[in-house]
């Protein structure tokens, strides 16, 4: 994770932690414009399905966030789904979205 600044490395740590704690397929973390962080894992209920990134964004927005600085998804998947990226872009046009594996190694940036 030497490619990330300390604030974005913190997002990777939060996303890894929530993924491991919940035994989920994905963990995600976002930082809002005030520097507050929100993390979430995949939600897979019979009546509600959210990616980890969608859940983290929902937590941020429901707490009053009006924009995002950055987002991280930790998963073994090869990418971030289009709907989750669209949700990020609803709140920031230029904030990076980082994809990391379970070890925290950065794989892509969107």
N, C-alpha and C positions, 0 to 999 in steps of 0.2 A: 504494500500500500504506500510505497514511497512516492507515488505519483499524486497523492492527494494531500491537500492542506489539512491541518489539524481539525478544523471544523467538519470537513467532509469525511475524514477518517472516523470521527466520532459517530457520524451517521451510519457508517459501515458497522461499527461495533454495536450500535443499538439494533440495527437490522439483523445482524447475526444472533444477538442475544434473544430477541423475541422469536426468531425462527426456531432456535434450539429449545427454548423454554416451552414452546407450544408444540414442538414436534411437527411443524408445518412445512409444506413444500416451499414456501417463500416467506421471507421477512422483508420489511421495508421500513424506511425512516425518511422523514422530510423535515426541512428547516424552513420556518416561515420568515417573513421580512423583519420580524422583531427578534429573530434568533432563537425562538422557541422550537423545540423538537417534538416530533410525534412519531411513534413507531407502532407497527401492527403486523400481524401475520395473516396468512390466507384465511378467509372465512368460507367455510364449506358446510352450510346448513341445508336441509332439504328445501327450505323456502328462501334462502338468501345465499348468494355466492358473490364474493368480492375477492379480487386479487389483493395481495398484501399492500401494494401501492395504492389501490383504490381505498382500502380501509384506512391507511395512514392519512391520505388526503381528506377523507371524510372526517377523521378525528380533528385534523387541523382546521378545516372549514367550520365544523360545528363548534370549535373553540374560538372562532372569530378571525382566523387568519384570512387576510385579503390577498395574499400572494405568497409565493415560495421562492426561496433562494436556491435550493438544491434538493435532490432526492436520490435515494439509493435503494436498489432491490438486490437482495441476496437470494440466489436460487441456483439450481443446477441446470435450469433451462437455458437455451442459447440466446434468448432475447427477452424483451419486455413487450407485452401485447399492445396492440394499437389503441385499445380503449383506455388502458392505464396511461399511456403516453399522452393521449388526448386530454385526459383529466389534468395531468401536470401542465400542459400547455394552456389550459383554461386559466391557470394561475400565474404562469410565467412563460414568456416567449423565448427567453434565453438561458434560464437556469438549467444547469446540467442534470442529467439523469445518469447515474452510474450503475452498472451491472457488475456484481461481484459474485464469486462462488462462495461455498460454505466456509472456506478457509480465510475469506476476506480478500482474496486476490482479485484485483480489478481486471475485468475482462473486456468491457466496452463502455463507451460513453455516448449518450444520445443527446 
